[in-house]
Amino acid sequence: MMEKENIPVYNLFINPKSLMELKKDIWANKSVTGKINIHNKKHDIDVIYRGFYVRELKKKSYHIHFYKPSTWEGAKELHLNAEYKDHSFIRNKLSFDFFSSIGVMTPSAEHVFLVLNGKKEGVYLQLESVDEYYFQKRGIPVHSIFYAVDGDANFSLMSEYDNAPKKSLGMGYEIKYGKDEECSILEEFIFKTNTLLREEFEQEIGNYIDVEKYLLWLAGAVCTQNYDGFVQNYALCRNGEAGLFEILPWDYDGTWGRDVHGEIMEYDFVRIDGFNTLSARMLDVPSFRNLYYKNLLQILNSQFTVDFMKPRIQELHTTLRPFVLKDPYKKDYIEQFDMEPEFICKSITDRNNYLRSELKKRGFS
């Protein structure tokens, strides 16, 4: 057991034969049984590798499903992200905290130290699953939850991959929760997004999606430069008393100056208006566009600043450092870990200056 624990230690147990089954075919979406000890309480679970390209990495990420007890702290599932390509370990967590600060609903996230069958696996980010339990915990009614799993979740009539008409307007999405008719509501929303005239769009699109919340999410994605996040890596949820769609961010490790492979992302890589068909339609309406630019300027003055973010960056770095030194996959990269806070702060400065210059061209300063 580690001394002076500042982050929880999770002990995961998987029968060696079951673990061999997982390793034999990392792409098989077949779970195995296991147990996990959290805060000195044991839980029976199903476990599977999670993610796409990250499954090929040495340090695996895991998707945990509780079945005895059936929930843990009100959650049915949780995700343990290895954050292997992010030498800072904090980009996902930092992104979700930033989104929360600007008024966007996000999954909760906290760092843990994972031990698998007695072997240290290192620092992980525990992510809350966006499902019906997520909304139950917050007392919010939810009608449907869709995961944007690939680039066809672009709100377009056309496929992202072959520029041909989609065979179904639900392409790019997997339904996580909701009745069958919810798929028809999603398809109707996407169809209206593409076919309404500008004046009709301004008047009617608010019957399907919370426009103000969407524009806040867009501002957050533009600030952090999550390139994939405009057409995938989000949850689209129809919730609340009004039953409007709302986007929740997901998988934001390729942010704050680095892409998903950990390479440098230039400060002007993502344009100020982002992209996807819904964003283009929104920003084609003067009233929506003005609201977006005003929101973005406010964020650039308040939350997306070094003054606001640096204390959070430093606190996370200080807390994690002793545990990174015990991470068998990352301890040899401690020098880069120590350089990342300064790198992230510089990326904020450069991105902030770029977005301000773009706003000034549009008459906002």
C-alpha positions as CSV (number, residue, x, y, z in Angstrom):
1,M,0.0,0.0,0.0
2,M,1.3,3.5,-0.9
3,E,2.0,6.1,1.7
4,K,0.2,9.4,1.9
5,E,-2.4,8.5,-0.7
6,N,-3.7,11.6,-2.5
7,I,-5.5,9.6,-5.1
8,P,-7.5,6.4,-4.5
9,V,-5.9,3.0,-5.1
10,Y,-8.2,0.6,-7.1
11,N,-7.3,-3.1,-6.9
12,L,-8.6,-5.0,-9.9
13,F,-8.6,-8.8,-10.0
14,I,-9.1,-10.9,-13.1
15,N,-8.6,-14.6,-13.3
16,P,-5.3,-15.2,-15.2
17,K,-7.1,-17.4,-17.7
18,S,-9.7,-14.7,-18.3
19,L,-7.0,-12.1,-18.6
20,M,-5.4,-14.3,-21.3
21,E,-8.7,-14.3,-23.1
22,L,-8.8,-10.5,-23.1
23,K,-5.2,-10.2,-24.4
24,K,-5.7,-12.9,-27.0
25,D,-8.1,-10.7,-29.0
26,I,-8.0,-7.1,-27.9
27,W,-10.8,-6.2,-30.4
28,A,-13.3,-8.7,-29.1
29,N,-16.1,-6.9,-27.3
30,K,-16.7,-9.8,-25.0
31,S,-16.3,-9.1,-21.3
32,V,-14.8,-11.3,-18.6
33,T,-15.7,-11.4,-14.9
34,G,-13.6,-10.0,-12.2
35,K,-13.5,-8.1,-8.9
36,I,-12.5,-4.6,-8.0
37,N,-11.8,-3.2,-4.5
38,I,-12.6,0.5,-4.1
39,H,-12.3,2.2,-0.8
40,N,-12.0,-1.2,0.9
41,K,-15.2,-2.6,-0.6
42,K,-15.2,-5.4,-3.1
43,H,-17.4,-5.4,-6.1
44,D,-18.2,-8.2,-8.6
45,I,-17.8,-6.8,-12.1
46,D,-17.6,-7.5,-15.8
47,V,-14.6,-5.9,-17.5
48,I,-13.5,-5.3,-21.0
49,Y,-10.8,-3.2,-22.8
50,R,-12.1,0.1,-23.9
51,G,-11.3,2.6,-26.7
52,F,-10.2,2.1,-30.3
53,Y,-6.6,2.7,-31.3
54,V,-5.7,2.8,-27.6
55,R,-6.3,-1.0,-27.3
56,E,-3.1,-1.5,-29.2
57,L,-1.0,0.4,-26.6
58,K,0.9,-1.3,-23.8
59,K,-1.1,0.3,-21.0
60,K,-4.7,-0.8,-21.5
61,S,-7.9,1.1,-20.7
62,Y,-10.8,-0.7,-19.1
63,H,-14.6,-0.5,-19.1
64,I,-16.1,-1.7,-15.8
65,H,-19.7,-2.9,-15.4
66,F,-21.0,-3.5,-11.8
67,Y,-23.3,-6.4,-11.1
68,K,-22.9,-7.3,-7.4
69,P,-23.7,-4.8,-5.9
70,S,-25.5,-3.6,-9.0
71,T,-24.2,-0.1,-8.7
72,W,-21.3,1.8,-7.1
73,E,-22.0,5.4,-5.8
74,G,-25.1,5.4,-8.0
75,A,-23.2,4.4,-11.2
76,K,-23.7,1.2,-13.2
77,E,-20.5,1.6,-15.1
78,L,-17.2,3.4,-15.0
79,H,-14.3,3.9,-17.4
80,L,-10.6,3.7,-16.5
81,N,-8.6,5.6,-19.0
82,A,-4.8,4.9,-19.2
83,E,-4.1,8.3,-20.7
84,Y,-1.0,6.7,-22.2
85,K,-0.4,9.2,-25.0
86,D,-0.9,12.2,-22.7
87,H,2.4,12.7,-20.9
88,S,0.7,15.3,-18.6
89,F,-2.1,12.8,-17.6
90,I,-4.4,15.8,-17.1
91,R,-5.8,16.9,-20.4
92,N,-9.0,15.0,-20.2
93,K,-9.6,16.0,-16.6
94,L,-8.6,19.6,-17.3
95,S,-11.0,19.7,-20.3
96,F,-14.0,18.5,-18.3
97,D,-13.3,20.9,-15.4
98,F,-13.1,23.7,-18.0
99,F,-16.3,22.7,-19.7
100,S,-18.0,22.6,-16.3
101,S,-16.7,26.1,-15.5
102,I,-18.4,27.6,-18.6
103,G,-21.7,25.9,-18.0
104,V,-21.5,22.7,-20.0
105,M,-22.7,19.4,-18.4
106,T,-19.8,16.9,-18.3
107,P,-19.0,13.5,-16.8
108,S,-17.2,13.6,-13.5
109,A,-13.5,12.6,-13.6
110,E,-10.9,11.8,-11.0
111,H,-7.4,10.2,-11.1
112,V,-6.8,6.8,-9.4
113,F,-3.9,4.4,-9.2
114,L,-4.7,1.0,-10.6
115,V,-3.3,-2.3,-9.4
116,L,-4.1,-5.4,-11.5
117,N,-3.7,-8.8,-9.8
118,G,-1.1,-7.3,-7.5
119,K,0.9,-5.6,-10.2
120,K,1.0,-1.8,-10.4
121,E,-0.6,-0.5,-13.6
122,G,-0.2,3.1,-12.8
123,V,-2.2,6.4,-13.0
124,Y,-5.6,6.2,-14.6
125,L,-8.4,8.6,-15.1
126,Q,-11.8,7.3,-13.8
127,L,-14.6,8.7,-16.0
128,E,-18.2,8.6,-15.2
129,S,-20.4,6.9,-17.8
130,V,-23.0,9.0,-19.5
131,D,-26.1,6.8,-19.1
132,E,-29.5,6.9,-17.4
133,Y,-27.8,6.6,-14.0
134,Y,-25.8,9.8,-14.8
135,F,-29.1,11.7,-15.1
136,Q,-30.7,9.9,-12.2
137,K,-27.9,11.1,-9.9
138,R,-28.6,14.7,-10.9
139,G,-32.4,14.5,-10.8
140,I,-32.7,15.2,-14.5
141,P,-35.3,13.4,-16.6
142,V,-33.7,11.8,-19.7
143,H,-35.4,10.4,-22.8
144,S,-32.5,9.1,-24.9
145,I,-28.7,9.0,-24.9
146,F,-26.7,8.5,-28.1
147,Y,-22.9,8.0,-28.3
148,A,-21.2,9.6,-31.3
149,V,-18.9,6.8,-32.1
150,D,-17.4,7.8,-35.5
151,G,-17.1,10.7,-37.9
152,D,-20.6,10.1,-39.4
153,A,-22.0,11.8,-36.3
154,N,-21.5,15.1,-38.2
155,F,-25.2,16.2,-38.3
156,S,-25.0,15.9,-42.1
157,L,-27.0,14.0,-44.8
158,M,-23.6,13.0,-46.2
159,S,-21.1,10.5,-44.9
160,E,-17.8,11.8,-43.6
161,Y,-15.9,8.9,-45.2
162,D,-17.0,8.7,-48.9
163,N,-18.9,11.9,-49.4
164,A,-22.0,9.9,-50.4
165,P,-25.5,10.2,-49.0
166,K,-25.9,8.3,-45.7
167,K,-28.0,5.1,-45.9
168,S,-29.4,6.2,-42.5
169,L,-29.4,9.5,-40.7
170,G,-28.6,7.6,-37.5
171,M,-25.2,6.6,-38.9
172,G,-22.3,7.5,-36.6
173,Y,-24.5,7.0,-33.5
174,E,-25.1,4.1,-31.0
175,I,-28.1,4.4,-28.8
176,K,-27.1,3.9,-25.1
177,Y,-30.5,4.5,-23.6
178,G,-34.0,5.2,-25.0
179,K,-37.0,3.6,-26.7
180,D,-37.0,2.8,-30.4
181,E,-38.9,5.9,-31.4
182,E,-36.0,8.0,-30.0
183,C,-34.0,7.0,-33.1
184,S,-36.7,8.5,-35.3
185,I,-36.6,11.8,-33.3
186,L,-32.8,11.9,-33.8
187,E,-33.2,11.4,-37.5
188,E,-35.9,14.0,-37.8
189,F,-33.6,16.5,-36.0
190,I,-30.7,15.8,-38.4
191,F,-33.0,16.1,-41.4
192,K,-34.4,19.4,-40.2
193,T,-30.9,20.6,-39.6
194,N,-30.1,20.1,-43.2
195,T,-33.3,21.1,-45.0
196,L,-34.8,24.1,-43.2
197,L,-34.3,27.5,-44.7
198,R,-32.3,30.0,-42.6
199,E,-35.4,31.8,-41.2
200,E,-37.1,28.5,-40.6
201,F,-34.0,27.1,-39.0
202,E,-33.8,30.0,-36.6
203,Q,-37.4,29.6,-35.5
204,E,-37.6,25.8,-35.3
205,I,-34.2,24.3,-34.4
206,G,-34.8,25.3,-30.7
207,N,-37.6,22.8,-30.7
208,Y,-35.0,20.0,-31.0
209,I,-31.8,21.3,-29.3
210,D,-30.9,23.7,-26.6
211,V,-29.3,26.4,-28.7
212,E,-27.5,28.2,-25.9
213,K,-26.0,25.1,-24.4
214,Y,-24.9,23.9,-27.9
215,L,-23.1,27.2,-28.5
216,L,-21.4,27.0,-25.1
217,W,-20.2,23.4,-26.0
218,L,-19.0,24.7,-29.3
219,A,-17.0,27.4,-27.6
220,G,-15.4,24.9,-25.3
221,A,-14.5,22.5,-28.1
222,V,-13.0,25.4,-30.1
223,C,-11.0,26.7,-27.2
224,T,-9.6,23.2,-26.3
225,Q,-9.1,22.2,-30.0
226,N,-10.5,18.7,-29.7
227,Y,-10.4,18.1,-33.4
228,D,-12.3,14.8,-33.2
229,G,-14.9,16.2,-30.9
230,F,-17.0,18.0,-33.6
231,V,-18.0,14.8,-35.3
232,Q,-17.5,12.1,-32.7
233,N,-16.4,11.7,-29.0
234,Y,-19.5,13.2,-27.5
235,A,-22.8,12.1,-26.0
236,L,-26.0,13.5,-27.5
237,C,-28.7,13.4,-24.9
238,R,-32.4,14.4,-25.1
239,N,-33.2,15.4,-21.5
240,G,-34.9,17.8,-19.2
241,E,-38.6,18.7,-19.0
242,A,-38.5,20.3,-22.5
243,G,-36.9,17.1,-24.0
244,L,-34.2,19.0,-25.9
245,F,-31.0,17.6,-27.2
246,E,-27.8,18.5,-25.4
247,I,-24.1,17.6,-26.1
248,L,-21.8,16.3,-23.4
249,P,-18.0,16.1,-24.2
250,W,-16.1,12.8,-24.1
251,D,-12.5,11.8,-24.7
252,Y,-10.6,15.1,-24.6
253,D,-7.1,13.9,-24.3
254,G,-6.1,15.4,-27.7
255,T,-6.3,19.0,-26.4
256,W,-4.4,21.9,-24.8
257,G,-1.8,22.0,-27.5
258,R,-1.4,18.3,-28.3
259,D,-3.3,15.9,-30.6
260,V,-4.5,12.4,-29.7
261,H,-1.0,11.0,-30.5
262,G,0.7,13.4,-28.2
263,E,2.2,15.5,-31.0
264,I,2.2,19.3,-31.0
265,M,-1.1,20.8,-32.3
266,E,-0.6,24.3,-33.6
267,Y,-2.6,27.1,-31.9
268,D,-4.6,27.8,-35.1
269,F,-5.3,24.2,-36.2
270,V,-9.1,24.4,-35.4
271,R,-10.8,27.4,-36.9
272,I,-12.9,29.7,-34.7
273,D,-16.2,28.4,-35.9
274,G,-15.3,24.7,-35.5
275,F,-17.0,22.4,-37.9
276,N,-19.9,20.0,-38.6
277,T,-23.1,20.8,-40.3
278,L,-25.1,21.8,-37.2
279,S,-22.4,24.4,-36.2
280,A,-22.4,25.8,-39.8
281,R,-26.2,26.1,-39.8
282,M,-26.1,27.7,-36.3
283,L,-23.5,30.3,-37.2
284,D,-25.2,31.1,-40.4
285,V,-28.0,32.7,-38.3
286,P,-26.9,36.3,-37.2
287,S,-28.5,36.1,-33.8
288,F,-27.0,32.7,-33.0
289,R,-23.6,33.8,-34.4
290,N,-23.6,37.0,-32.3
291,L,-24.4,35.0,-29.1
292,Y,-21.6,32.5,-29.9
293,Y,-19.0,35.2,-30.4
294,K,-20.2,37.1,-27.2
295,N,-20.0,33.8,-25.2
296,L,-16.5,33.0,-26.6
297,L,-15.2,36.5,-25.8
298,Q,-16.5,36.2,-22.3
299,I,-14.8,32.8,-21.9
300,L,-11.5,34.2,-23.3
301,N,-11.7,36.9,-20.7
302,S,-12.5,34.6,-17.8
303,Q,-12.0,30.9,-17.9
304,F,-9.8,30.2,-20.9
305,T,-6.9,32.1,-19.4
306,V,-3.6,31.2,-17.8
307,D,-4.7,33.0,-14.6
308,F,-7.8,30.8,-14.3
309,M,-6.3,27.5,-15.5
310,K,-2.7,27.6,-14.1
311,P,-3.6,26.9,-10.4
312,R,-5.7,23.9,-11.5
313,I,-2.9,22.6,-13.7
314,Q,-0.3,23.0,-10.9
315,E,-2.5,21.3,-8.4
316,L,-3.1,18.3,-10.6
317,H,0.5,18.0,-11.5
318,T,1.7,18.2,-7.9
319,T,-0.9,15.6,-6.8
320,L,0.0,13.2,-9.5
321,R,3.8,13.4,-9.6
322,P,4.5,10.9,-6.8
323,F,2.2,8.4,-8.5
324,V,3.6,8.9,-12.0
325,L,7.0,7.9,-10.5
326,K,5.3,4.6,-9.6
327,D,3.7,4.1,-13.0
328,P,5.7,1.3,-14.7
329,Y,4.7,2.7,-18.2
330,K,5.4,6.4,-17.6
331,K,7.9,6.8,-14.8
332,D,10.8,7.0,-17.3
333,Y,9.0,10.0,-18.9
334,I,9.0,12.1,-15.7
335,E,11.0,14.9,-17.3
336,Q,8.3,15.4,-20.0
337,F,5.6,15.1,-17.4
338,D,7.3,18.0,-15.5
339,M,7.5,20.1,-18.7
340,E,3.8,19.7,-19.6
341,P,2.3,22.3,-17.2
342,E,4.4,25.1,-18.9
343,F,3.6,23.7,-22.3
344,I,-0.2,23.7,-21.6
345,C,0.0,27.3,-20.2
346,K,1.7,28.5,-23.4
347,S,-0.8,26.7,-25.5
348,I,-3.6,28.6,-23.7
349,T,-1.9,31.9,-24.3
350,D,-1.3,31.2,-28.0
351,R,-4.8,29.9,-28.6
352,N,-6.4,32.8,-26.6
353,N,-4.5,35.4,-28.7
354,Y,-5.4,33.6,-31.9
355,L,-9.1,33.5,-31.1
356,R,-9.1,37.1,-29.9
357,S,-7.6,38.2,-33.3
358,E,-10.3,36.2,-35.1
359,L,-13.0,37.8,-33.0
360,K,-11.6,41.2,-33.7
361,K,-11.8,40.6,-37.4
362,R,-15.5,39.9,-36.8
363,G,-16.1,43.1,-34.8
364,F,-15.9,41.6,-31.3
365,S,-13.1,42.7,-29.0
